[in-house]
Amino acid sequence: QVQLVESGGGLVQPGGSLRLSCAASGSIFSLHDMGWYRQAPGKERELVAGITRGESTNYADSVKGRFTISRDNAKNAVYLQMTSLKPEDTAVYYCTAIIEIFSTVRRYWGQGTQVTVSS
């Protein structure tokens, strides 16, 4: 089966930086769009950033200019470099990917990694 495993979350002070990583493993034929969502307590899950296989990117307005998404297709991995972090960035961050396996295409999710921005 397919697994998405995130790493890199933690506690950081306002203005600080973190880099999230996510690696996909399993019987993967092809990775299509990948991205990061986040969910803060009491709020709905929201898109943070997305990246296509051709590396076109899109960002939530709230993170434009501060976050950068990238991917390494050879490693089946996606990354989120977060800078100038704010307390409102505090959330569980989820990696997601559209993955093709044996002619079936579906979205997969990671287990989530906590990011806390606090002094």
C-alpha positions in Angstrom: 0.0 0.0 0.0 1.0 3.7 -0.2 2.1 5.7 2.7 2.9 9.4 3.0 5.1 10.2 5.9 5.7 13.8 7.1 8.5 15.1 9.2 9.9 18.5 10.3 7.2 19.9 12.5 7.8 21.4 15.9 7.8 24.5 18.1 9.3 27.7 16.7 9.3 31.3 17.7 7.5 34.0 15.7 9.6 35.0 12.8 11.4 31.7 12.7 11.6 29.0 10.0 10.8 25.4 9.6 11.0 22.9 6.7 8.5 20.2 6.4 9.2 17.0 4.4 6.9 14.3 3.1 7.9 11.1 1.4 5.6 8.7 -0.4 6.4 5.0 -0.4 4.8 1.9 -1.8 3.9 0.5 -5.2 3.7 3.9 -6.9 3.4 4.1 -10.7 3.2 7.9 -10.8 2.9 10.9 -8.5 0.7 13.6 -9.8 -0.2 16.8 -7.9 1.2 17.1 -4.4 0.5 19.6 -1.7 0.2 20.7 1.9 -3.0 21.5 3.8 -3.3 22.6 7.4 -6.0 22.5 10.1 -6.0 24.7 13.2 -8.1 23.9 16.2 -11.8 24.7 15.5 -11.1 25.5 11.9 -11.6 23.6 8.6 -8.7 22.1 6.8 -7.3 24.5 4.2 -4.9 24.4 1.3 -1.5 25.9 2.0 0.4 25.2 -1.2 0.2 22.8 -4.1 2.6 21.7 -6.8 2.1 19.8 -10.1 4.4 17.2 -11.5 5.6 19.9 -13.8 6.3 22.0 -10.8 3.7 24.7 -11.3 2.8 26.0 -7.8 0.0 27.8 -6.1 -0.3 29.2 -2.6 -2.9 30.4 -0.1 -2.9 34.2 0.0 -1.9 34.1 3.7 1.4 32.3 3.0 2.5 33.9 -0.3 6.0 35.3 -0.1 6.7 33.3 3.1 6.3 29.7 2.2 7.8 27.8 -0.7 6.7 24.4 -1.9 9.0 22.1 -3.9 9.3 18.5 -4.9 11.8 15.8 -5.8 10.2 13.4 -8.2 13.1 11.0 -8.0 12.5 10.7 -4.2 8.7 10.8 -4.4 9.0 13.7 -2.0 7.5 17.1 -1.4 8.7 19.9 0.9 7.4 23.0 2.4 9.9 25.7 3.5 8.2 28.0 5.9 9.8 31.4 6.9 8.6 34.4 8.8 6.3 32.2 10.7 3.4 33.8 12.6 1.3 32.5 15.5 -1.6 32.1 13.1 0.4 29.5 11.2 0.0 27.2 14.1 -1.8 24.0 12.9 -1.5 20.4 12.0 0.1 20.3 8.5 -0.9 17.4 6.2 0.8 16.2 3.1 -1.3 15.1 0.2 -0.6 13.5 -3.1 -2.6 12.2 -6.1 -1.0 8.9 -6.8 -1.5 6.4 -9.6 -1.2 2.7 -8.8 -2.1 -0.1 -11.2 -4.2 2.3 -13.3 -6.1 3.6 -10.3 -5.7 7.3 -9.4 -6.7 8.7 -6.0 -5.7 11.1 -3.3 -3.7 10.0 -0.3 -3.0 11.9 3.0 -0.2 11.8 5.5 -0.9 11.5 9.2 -0.1 15.2 9.9 2.7 17.0 11.7 2.2 19.7 14.3 3.6 23.2 13.8 3.4 25.5 16.7 4.5 29.1 16.5 4.8 30.7 19.9 7.1 32.7 22.0 
